[in-house]
């Protein structure tokens, strides 16, 4: 069995995270156990938050994940 290295800021929604974070800040949908998630910055105020991985884009300039809508808005400027 091959183990994949975990990327910083990337993970799987486990029971502990699920109890603390009920819904995705990017799409508003509830999290489920086993969902792939990332810590990303976005249009909300405050620090980066856990969001669904498909709602994020990796920004190599910032070396981190950014909410997809926020990333596209910045790129359109």
TORRO-998499 format. One record per atom (N, C-alpha, C): x, y, z; chain; residue number from 1; residue in three letters. Coordinates in pm, 1 decimal. Example, Ala and Ser with C-alpha at 12.3 -4.5 7.8 and 13.67 -1.06 7.14 Angstrom:
! TORRO-998499
u:1319.0, v:-569.0, w:780.0, chain:A, n:1, res:ala $
u:1230.0, v:-450.0, w:780.0, chain:A, n:1, res:ala $
u:1320.0, v:-330.0, w:780.0, chain:A, n:1, res:ala $
u:1285.0, v:-225.0, w:708.0, chain:A, n:2, res:ser $
u:1367.0, v:-106.0, w:714.0, chain:A, n:2, res:ser $
u:1290.0, v:3.0, w:787.0, chain:A, n:2, res:ser $
END
This chain:
! TORRO-998499
u:84.0, v:-118.1, w:0.0, chain:A, n:1, res:unk $
u:0.0, v:0.0, w:0.0, chain:A, n:1, res:unk $
u:88.2, v:124.0, w:0.0, chain:A, n:1, res:unk $
u:61.0, v:214.3, w:-89.9, chain:A, n:2, res:unk $
u:139.7, v:337.1, w:-102.2, chain:A, n:2, res:unk $
u:70.7, v:450.0, w:-25.8, chain:A, n:2, res:unk $
u:146.2, v:516.9, w:59.3, chain:A, n:3, res:unk $
u:92.4, v:631.5, w:133.3, chain:A, n:3, res:unk $
u:130.8, v:759.0, w:61.0, chain:A, n:3, res:unk $
u:32.7, v:845.7, w:39.5, chain:A, n:4, res:unk $
u:60.3, v:974.3, w:-24.4, chain:A, n:4, res:unk $
u:100.4, v:1074.9, w:82.0, chain:A, n:4, res:unk $
u:194.6, v:1159.7, w:47.0, chain:A, n:5, res:unk $
u:234.1, v:1266.2, w:139.3, chain:A, n:5, res:unk $
u:123.9, v:1369.4, w:146.4, chain:A, n:5, res:unk $
u:96.8, v:1417.0, w:265.8, chain:A, n:6, res:unk $
u:-7.2, v:1517.5, w:286.8, chain:A, n:6, res:unk $
u:50.6, v:1655.5, w:257.3, chain:A, n:6, res:unk $
u:-15.2, v:1729.8, w:172.4, chain:A, n:7, res:unk $
u:26.4, v:1865.7, w:139.2, chain:A, n:7, res:unk $
u:-19.7, v:1959.2, w:250.8, chain:A, n:7, res:unk $
u:67.4, v:2051.1, w:295.7, chain:A, n:8, res:unk $
u:23.3, v:2145.9, w:399.1, chain:A, n:8, res:unk $
u:-97.9, v:2225.1, w:352.5, chain:A, n:8, res:unk $
u:-196.0, v:2239.0, w:440.0, chain:A, n:9, res:unk $
u:-316.1, v:2312.8, w:406.0, chain:A, n:9, res:unk $
u:-419.1, v:2230.4, w:332.7, chain:A, n:9, res:unk $
u:-393.9, v:2100.9, w:319.2, chain:A, n:10, res:unk $
u:-483.9, v:2012.3, w:246.3, chain:A, n:10, res:unk $
u:-513.2, v:1891.9, w:334.7, chain:A, n:10, res:unk $
u:-637.1, v:1845.6, w:333.6, chain:A, n:11, res:unk $
u:-669.7, v:1732.2, w:417.9, chain:A, n:11, res:unk $
u:-803.4, v:1670.7, w:381.9, chain:A, n:11, res:unk $
u:-845.8, v:1581.6, w:468.9, chain:A, n:12, res:unk $
u:-974.0, v:1513.5, w:455.7, chain:A, n:12, res:unk $
u:-1059.5, v:1554.6, w:575.2, chain:A, n:12, res:unk $
u:-1186.8, v:1581.1, w:551.2, chain:A, n:13, res:unk $
u:-1276.6, v:1620.1, w:659.4, chain:A, n:13, res:unk $
u:-1296.2, v:1499.6, w:751.5, chain:A, n:13, res:unk $
u:-1241.8, v:1511.8, w:872.4, chain:A, n:14, res:unk $
u:-1257.3, v:1405.5, w:970.8, chain:A, n:14, res:unk $
u:-1361.6, v:1446.8, w:1074.4, chain:A, n:14, res:unk $
u:-1385.4, v:1360.1, w:1169.8, chain:A, n:15, res:unk $
u:-1490.2, v:1385.2, w:1269.2, chain:A, n:15, res:unk $
u:-1463.2, v:1512.6, w:1348.7, chain:A, n:15, res:unk $
u:-1338.2, v:1532.8, w:1388.4, chain:A, n:16, res:unk $
u:-1303.7, v:1650.9, w:1468.2, chain:A, n:16, res:unk $
u:-1330.2, v:1780.3, w:1391.6, chain:A, n:16, res:unk $
u:-1287.0, v:1787.0, w:1265.6, chain:A, n:17, res:unk $
u:-1310.9, v:1906.4, w:1183.3, chain:A, n:17, res:unk $
u:-1460.1, v:1924.1, w:1156.3, chain:A, n:17, res:unk $
u:-1530.0, v:1812.0, w:1133.1, chain:A, n:18, res:unk $
u:-1672.1, v:1818.1, w:1101.9, chain:A, n:18, res:unk $
u:-1752.5, v:1875.8, w:1218.3, chain:A, n:18, res:unk $
u:-1712.9, v:1845.2, w:1341.0, chain:A, n:19, res:unk $
u:-1781.6, v:1898.9, w:1457.7, chain:A, n:19, res:unk $
u:-1759.1, v:2049.6, w:1471.0, chain:A, n:19, res:unk $
u:-1643.5, v:2096.3, w:1425.1, chain:A, n:20, res:unk $
u:-1609.1, v:2238.3, w:1437.9, chain:A, n:20, res:unk $
u:-1656.4, v:2320.6, w:1317.7, chain:A, n:20, res:unk $
u:-1645.4, v:2265.4, w:1197.7, chain:A, n:21, res:unk $
u:-1680.5, v:2338.5, w:1075.3, chain:A, n:21, res:unk $
u:-1797.7, v:2268.3, w:1008.4, chain:A, n:21, res:unk $
u:-1914.2, v:2325.4, w:1015.5, chain:A, n:22, res:unk $
u:-2035.5, v:2261.8, w:963.5, chain:A, n:22, res:unk $
u:-2052.7, v:2281.4, w:813.2, chain:A, n:22, res:unk $
u:-2026.2, v:2403.4, w:764.2, chain:A, n:23, res:unk $
u:-2048.9, v:2432.9, w:622.9, chain:A, n:23, res:unk $
u:-1926.4, v:2497.6, w:559.2, chain:A, n:23, res:unk $
u:-1917.7, v:2484.9, w:429.4, chain:A, n:24, res:unk $
u:-1808.7, v:2541.7, w:350.7, chain:A, n:24, res:unk $
u:-1831.2, v:2692.5, w:335.5, chain:A, n:24, res:unk $
u:-1729.7, v:2771.0, w:364.8, chain:A, n:25, res:unk $
u:-1739.8, v:2916.7, w:351.7, chain:A, n:25, res:unk $
u:-1749.4, v:2960.8, w:205.7, chain:A, n:25, res:unk $
u:-1702.2, v:2878.6, w:113.8, chain:A, n:26, res:unk $
u:-1703.4, v:2916.3, w:-27.5, chain:A, n:26, res:unk $
u:-1837.6, v:2889.1, w:-94.6, chain:A, n:26, res:unk $
u:-1895.8, v:2771.5, w:-68.8, chain:A, n:27, res:unk $
u:-2018.5, v:2735.4, w:-140.7, chain:A, n:27, res:unk $
u:-2142.0, v:2726.6, w:-51.3, chain:A, n:27, res:unk $
u:-2122.4, v:2726.1, w:80.4, chain:A, n:28, res:unk $
u:-2234.8, v:2720.8, w:172.5, chain:A, n:28, res:unk $
u:-2293.0, v:2581.6, w:193.1, chain:A, n:28, res:unk $
u:-2238.6, v:2480.7, w:124.8, chain:A, n:29, res:unk $
u:-2286.6, v:2343.5, w:138.5, chain:A, n:29, res:unk $
u:-2226.1, v:2278.7, w:263.3, chain:A, n:29, res:unk $
u:-2297.2, v:2185.6, w:325.2, chain:A, n:30, res:unk $
u:-2242.8, v:2118.9, w:443.8, chain:A, n:30, res:unk $
u:-2127.1, v:2026.2, w:406.9, chain:A, n:30, res:unk $
u:-2035.7, v:2009.4, w:500.5, chain:A, n:31, res:unk $
u:-1926.2, v:1914.6, w:483.8, chain:A, n:31, res:unk $
u:-1975.9, v:1775.2, w:517.2, chain:A, n:31, res:unk $
u:-1912.2, v:1674.6, w:459.2, chain:A, n:32, res:unk $
u:-1938.0, v:1534.5, w:489.4, chain:A, n:32, res:unk $
u:-1806.5, v:1469.5, w:530.3, chain:A, n:32, res:unk $
u:-1814.5, v:1364.3, w:609.7, chain:A, n:33, res:unk $
u:-1693.5, v:1290.5, w:644.5, chain:A, n:33, res:unk $
u:-1625.7, v:1243.0, w:517.0, chain:A, n:33, res:unk $
u:-1494.4, v:1260.8, w:509.1, chain:A, n:34, res:unk $
u:-1418.4, v:1215.4, w:393.9, chain:A, n:34, res:unk $
u:-1406.4, v:1314.6, w:281.2, chain:A, n:34, res:unk $
u:-1472.7, v:1429.4, w:289.5, chain:A, n:35, res:unk $
u:-1460.0, v:1530.8, w:184.7, chain:A, n:35, res:unk $
u:-1316.4, v:1582.9, w:180.4, chain:A, n:35, res:unk $
u:-1257.0, v:1596.6, w:60.1, chain:A, n:36, res:unk $
u:-1126.0, v:1661.5, w:49.3, chain:A, n:36, res:unk $
u:-1143.2, v:1811.3, w:72.5, chain:A, n:36, res:unk $
u:-1062.7, v:1867.4, w:163.5, chain:A, n:37, res:unk $
u:-1072.8, v:2008.5, w:199.4, chain:A, n:37, res:unk $
u:-935.2, v:2073.4, w:198.8, chain:A, n:37, res:unk $
u:-934.3, v:2205.2, w:185.0, chain:A, n:38, res:unk $
u:-810.6, v:2283.2, w:190.5, chain:A, n:38, res:unk $
u:-834.0, v:2408.0, w:274.7, chain:A, n:38, res:unk $
u:-726.5, v:2461.5, w:328.9, chain:A, n:39, res:unk $
u:-733.3, v:2589.4, w:398.4, chain:A, n:39, res:unk $
u:-705.7, v:2695.9, w:293.7, chain:A, n:39, res:unk $
u:-801.7, v:2786.3, w:274.5, chain:A, n:40, res:unk $
u:-789.7, v:2886.8, w:168.9, chain:A, n:40, res:unk $
u:-834.0, v:3023.3, w:218.3, chain:A, n:40, res:unk $
u:-776.2, v:3126.3, w:156.9, chain:A, n:41, res:unk $
u:-824.8, v:3261.1, w:183.1, chain:A, n:41, res:unk $
u:-933.7, v:3289.9, w:79.9, chain:A, n:41, res:unk $
u:-1017.5, v:3387.5, w:111.5, chain:A, n:42, res:unk $
u:-1127.5, v:3417.3, w:20.4, chain:A, n:42, res:unk $
u:-1184.5, v:3554.5, w:44.5, chain:A, n:42, res:unk $
u:-1305.7, v:3575.5, w:-2.1, chain:A, n:43, res:unk $
u:-1371.2, v:3705.2, w:5.3, chain:A, n:43, res:unk $
u:-1422.3, v:3737.3, w:145.6, chain:A, n:43, res:unk $
u:-1425.0, v:3640.7, w:235.9, chain:A, n:44, res:unk $
u:-1472.1, v:3663.7, w:372.4, chain:A, n:44, res:unk $
u:-1367.6, v:3739.5, w:453.4, chain:A, n:44, res:unk $
u:-1412.7, v:3799.2, w:561.9, chain:A, n:45, res:unk $
u:-1321.9, v:3868.5, w:652.5, chain:A, n:45, res:unk $
u:-1259.3, v:3767.6, w:746.6, chain:A, n:45, res:unk $
u:-1137.5, v:3792.5, w:785.3, chain:A, n:46, res:unk $
u:-1072.1, v:3705.6, w:881.5, chain:A, n:46, res:unk $
u:-970.1, v:3612.6, w:817.6, chain:A, n:46, res:unk $
u:-925.5, v:3516.0, w:897.4, chain:A, n:47, res:unk $
u:-819.4, v:3426.0, w:851.9, chain:A, n:47, res:unk $
u:-868.7, v:3323.8, w:748.8, chain:A, n:47, res:unk $
u:-775.0, v:3251.3, w:685.6, chain:A, n:48, res:unk $
u:-814.0, v:3144.5, w:592.3, chain:A, n:48, res:unk $
u:-901.7, v:3040.7, w:662.2, chain:A, n:48, res:unk $
u:-987.1, v:2974.8, w:583.6, chain:A, n:49, res:unk $
u:-1082.0, v:2877.8, w:638.7, chain:A, n:49, res:unk $
u:-1077.8, v:2748.1, w:558.1, chain:A, n:49, res:unk $
u:-1131.6, v:2641.6, w:618.6, chain:A, n:50, res:unk $
u:-1145.5, v:2514.7, w:548.7, chain:A, n:50, res:unk $
u:-1260.2, v:2526.5, w:447.9, chain:A, n:50, res:unk $
u:-1232.2, v:2489.5, w:321.6, chain:A, n:51, res:unk $
u:-1335.9, v:2486.3, w:217.8, chain:A, n:51, res:unk $
u:-1317.8, v:2358.1, w:136.2, chain:A, n:51, res:unk $
u:-1420.2, v:2321.6, w:58.4, chain:A, n:52, res:unk $
u:-1408.6, v:2205.3, w:-29.6, chain:A, n:52, res:unk $
u:-1294.8, v:2227.5, w:-128.6, chain:A, n:52, res:unk $
u:-1220.0, v:2122.6, w:-155.5, chain:A, n:53, res:unk $
u:-1104.4, v:2133.8, w:-244.7, chain:A, n:53, res:unk $
u:-1145.1, v:2179.6, w:-385.2, chain:A, n:53, res:unk $
u:-1261.1, v:2137.6, w:-434.1, chain:A, n:54, res:unk $
u:-1303.3, v:2176.5, w:-569.4, chain:A, n:54, res:unk $
u:-1344.1, v:2324.2, w:-577.3, chain:A, n:54, res:unk $
u:-1356.4, v:2390.5, w:-464.1, chain:A, n:55, res:unk $
u:-1388.7, v:2533.7, w:-460.0, chain:A, n:55, res:unk $
u:-1263.6, v:2620.8, w:-450.4, chain:A, n:55, res:unk $
u:-1144.8, v:2558.7, w:-459.0, chain:A, n:56, res:unk $
u:-1019.3, v:2632.5, w:-439.6, chain:A, n:56, res:unk $
u:-924.4, v:2614.5, w:-557.4, chain:A, n:56, res:unk $
u:-833.7, v:2709.7, w:-569.7, chain:A, n:57, res:unk $
u:-728.0, v:2708.1, w:-670.7, chain:A, n:57, res:unk $
u:-597.0, v:2730.9, w:-596.9, chain:A, n:57, res:unk $
u:-491.3, v:2657.2, w:-636.8, chain:A, n:58, res:unk $
u:-361.2, v:2680.5, w:-575.2, chain:A, n:58, res:unk $
u:-294.8, v:2797.2, w:-645.3, chain:A, n:58, res:unk $
u:-259.8, v:2900.8, w:-569.4, chain:A, n:59, res:unk $
u:-193.2, v:3020.3, w:-622.9, chain:A, n:59, res:unk $
u:-44.8, v:3007.7, w:-592.5, chain:A, n:59, res:unk $
u:35.6, v:2982.5, w:-694.3, chain:A, n:60, res:unk $
u:179.4, v:2962.9, w:-673.8, chain:A, n:60, res:unk $
u:248.2, v:3091.5, w:-627.6, chain:A, n:60, res:unk $
u:193.2, v:3206.6, w:-663.5, chain:A, n:61, res:unk $
u:252.3, v:3333.2, w:-618.7, chain:A, n:61, res:unk $
u:238.9, v:3350.3, w:-468.4, chain:A, n:61, res:unk $
u:127.9, v:3303.0, w:-412.2, chain:A, n:62, res:unk $
u:104.1, v:3314.3, w:-267.9, chain:A, n:62, res:unk $
u:142.7, v:3187.3, w:-194.0, chain:A, n:62, res:unk $
u:176.1, v:3082.8, w:-269.2, chain:A, n:63, res:unk $
u:210.3, v:2951.9, w:-212.1, chain:A, n:63, res:unk $
u:99.5, v:2899.3, w:-122.1, chain:A, n:63, res:unk $
u:-23.2, v:2914.3, w:-167.4, chain:A, n:64, res:unk $
u:-136.4, v:2866.0, w:-90.6, chain:A, n:64, res:unk $
u:-262.5, v:2861.7, w:-174.0, chain:A, n:64, res:unk $
u:-369.6, v:2813.3, w:-111.7, chain:A, n:65, res:unk $
u:-497.4, v:2801.5, w:-180.6, chain:A, n:65, res:unk $
u:-579.7, v:2928.8, w:-165.7, chain:A, n:65, res:unk $
u:-655.1, v:2960.1, w:-271.5, chain:A, n:66, res:unk $
u:-743.0, v:3076.4, w:-275.0, chain:A, n:66, res:unk $
u:-878.9, v:3028.3, w:-324.4, chain:A, n:66, res:unk $
u:-984.6, v:3082.5, w:-266.6, chain:A, n:67, res:unk $
u:-1119.6, v:3049.8, w:-312.6, chain:A, n:67, res:unk $
u:-1128.4, v:3078.6, w:-462.6, chain:A, n:67, res:unk $
u:-1189.4, v:2988.2, w:-537.8, chain:A, n:68, res:unk $
u:-1195.2, v:2997.9, w:-684.1, chain:A, n:68, res:unk $
u:-1254.5, v:3131.0, w:-731.9, chain:A, n:68, res:unk $
u:-1366.1, v:3175.0, w:-674.6, chain:A, n:69, res:unk $
u:-1430.7, v:3300.2, w:-716.6, chain:A, n:69, res:unk $
u:-1340.6, v:3419.7, w:-689.4, chain:A, n:69, res:unk $
u:-1273.2, v:3419.0, w:-575.3, chain:A, n:70, res:unk $
u:-1182.4, v:3527.7, w:-538.8, chain:A, n:70, res:unk $
u:-1062.6, v:3531.0, w:-635.3, chain:A, n:70, res:unk $
u:-1009.8, v:3413.1, w:-668.5, chain:A, n:71, res:unk $
u:-897.2, v:3403.0, w:-759.4, chain:A, n:71, res:unk $
u:-933.5, v:3455.5, w:-898.2, chain:A, n:71, res:unk $
u:-1051.1, v:3415.9, w:-947.5, chain:A, n:72, res:unk $
u:-1095.0, v:3461.1, w:-1079.5, chain:A, n:72, res:unk $
u:-1120.0, v:3611.3, w:-1083.2, chain:A, n:72, res:unk $
u:-1170.9, v:3667.1, w:-972.7, chain:A, n:73, res:unk $
u:-1193.9, v:3811.7, w:-965.3, chain:A, n:73, res:unk $
u:-1061.9, v:3887.5, w:-968.9, chain:A, n:73, res:unk $
u:-962.1, v:3836.5, w:-899.4, chain:A, n:74, res:unk $
u:-829.6, v:3901.2, w:-900.9, chain:A, n:74, res:unk $
u:-766.8, v:3893.5, w:-1037.0, chain:A, n:74, res:unk $
u:-781.3, v:3778.8, w:-1103.1, chain:A, n:75, res:unk $
u:-720.4, v:3758.1, w:-1234.6, chain:A, n:75, res:unk $
u:-786.3, v:3846.1, w:-1340.4, chain:A, n:75, res:unk $
u:-914.2, v:3877.4, w:-1322.7, chain:A, n:76, res:unk $
u:-988.5, v:3958.9, w:-1418.3, chain:A, n:76, res:unk $
u:-954.9, v:4106.6, w:-1410.4, chain:A, n:76, res:unk $
u:-883.7, v:4147.7, w:-1307.6, chain:A, n:77, res:unk $
u:-851.3, v:4290.7, w:-1289.6, chain:A, n:77, res:unk $
u:-747.0, v:4335.7, w:-1387.4, chain:A, n:77, res:unk $
END
